[in-house]
């Protein structure tokens, strides 16, 4: 995973984890959630379609297939979904992540945005700093302070009243663009700067390190990686088929709980490990914990693939057996690998499989721990 993709994943996960904490207190969840009028408290919303066209005198946390904030929010907005659009006014900070993220309104302070395609529209105004990461990023509005952007392609067409830092495979600066400070960028080729673009400060270019090897080498590495994780998954299935099967059934029976737990398990540990690492004496513990966390994520991804394979067998009316389960699991891994080449959808499916599988393991582990404690207490009572 390159630096831009990693930044997308971390930022998206951060926004989604913040939302996960609010779902337990959600005022409303459903296929379509629409809020109008005036609210004097925070809103926690989840649904297939979420629309906030109200005045909210607090924060808004929302997640859904489509999320739209078109009203006025006096606090922060944290949103995640397949498509996220901010068309109203956010008087404090904005955190948004999704397959497509569009900002067309006003943000009073900082904005952190991540997605497959991220756009700050021509009428948008960011009152503080803007941190933007995506496969394709377009900044056409105004950023009152510094802009930091990264992605496969970054197009700057708006106004930045501070410094701008861009890291991308391709950088374009439109003729209507204005950077009041320094424009510092790193890209594989020189930026395409249209005549008429204004850059008041220095223009500094840093070389973007080329990716090693050509397509053949990268394909070979991908095949080796796929074979490696497939081997790990098959061994885990053969060693603990009952545990793997029960966790996969848990994912099918309680998907939302698994997704919420997975989001927390994905994002909460890294800052905790960082704090432990900074103590100095906790460095060995932090390194071991980080390694175990990475193993958990790998197992979560494999469990998600196992669930998809098992689901395919059941939909086809095939009676599961150990051999058929292993074969379906391997085919699911290959299908997930091929989905990487489908823009937006592929990344969303990969992330959902990782998060849901990790959450299923976490939920199963917590329930097993509670059961062991309950058994121990019952046994000790006499």
C-alpha positions, 0 to 999 in steps of 0.5 A: 500500500503506497503512502496516499492509499494508507493516508486514505485508509487511516483518515477514513477509518478515523472518521468512521471510528468517531461515528461508531461511538455515537451509533449506540446513542443514535436518535434514529437509524433506518433506510431513510433518515431525514432531519428538518427543523431545529435541534438543541442537542447532538445528532447521531444518525445512521441509515441507507440515506441520511439527510440533515436539512435542519439547524443543529445547535450541537454536533452531527455524526452520520453514516450511511450509503448517502449522507447529505448535510444541507442545514446549519450545524453550530458544532462539528460534523463527522460523516462517512458513507458511500457518497457524502455531500456537505452543502450547508454550513458547519460552524466548527470542524468537518471530518468526512470520508467516503467513496465520494466526498463533496463540500459545497458549503461553508466550514468555519474551521478545519476540514479533513476529507478522504475518499475515492474522489474528493471535491471542494466546490467553487462555492465552498469556503474552509475557514481553517486548514484543509487536509484532503486525501483521495484517488482524485482531489479537486480544490476549487473553493477557498481555503483560509489557511494551509492546504495539505493534499495527497492522492493519485491526481490533485487539481487546484483551481481555487484560492489558498490564503496560506501555504499549499503542500501537495503529494500526488502522481499528477498535479494540476494548477488551473488558471483561476488558482491563487496560492498566497504562500508557498506551493510545495509539491512532490509528483512523478512529473512537473506540475501542469500550471496553467497561464494566469495561475497566481503563486505569490510565494516560492514554487518548490518541487520535490521528486516523488520516488518512483515505484520499483519494478514494472507491471510484471513485477508488481503483478508477481508481488501481488500473486505471492501476497495472495498465495501467502494469505491464502495459505494462512487462511487455509491453515487456520481453517484446518486447525480451527474450523469450528471457531472460524465457522462460528465467527463467520456465522456471527458476522452473518447474524449481526453485521452492524455490531461486527462493523461497529466493533471492527471500526473501533478495533481498527482505529483505537489501538494505533494512538494507544500504542503510540502513547505507550511507545512515547513513554520509553519504557513501554517500547517493547510492549508497544511493538509486540502489541502492534504486531498482534494488532496486525495479525488481528487485521489479517485474520479479520480480512480472512474471516470476511473472505470466509464469510463471503465464500460460505454465503456463496455456497448457501446461495447456490444451494451447495451443502458445505463440506471442509473441501468445498468451504476451503475452495469457496474461501480461496475463490472469495480471496481471488474475487476480492483481489480482482475487485481492487481494479474496480474504482471506488467500489473495490476499495469500499468492499475491501474495507468492509470485509476487513472491518466486519471480519475484524469486528466479528473476531472482536465480538466473539472474543469478548463473548468468550471472555465474558462466558469464561468469567461467568463460568468462573464466578459460578464455579467459585460461588459454592 
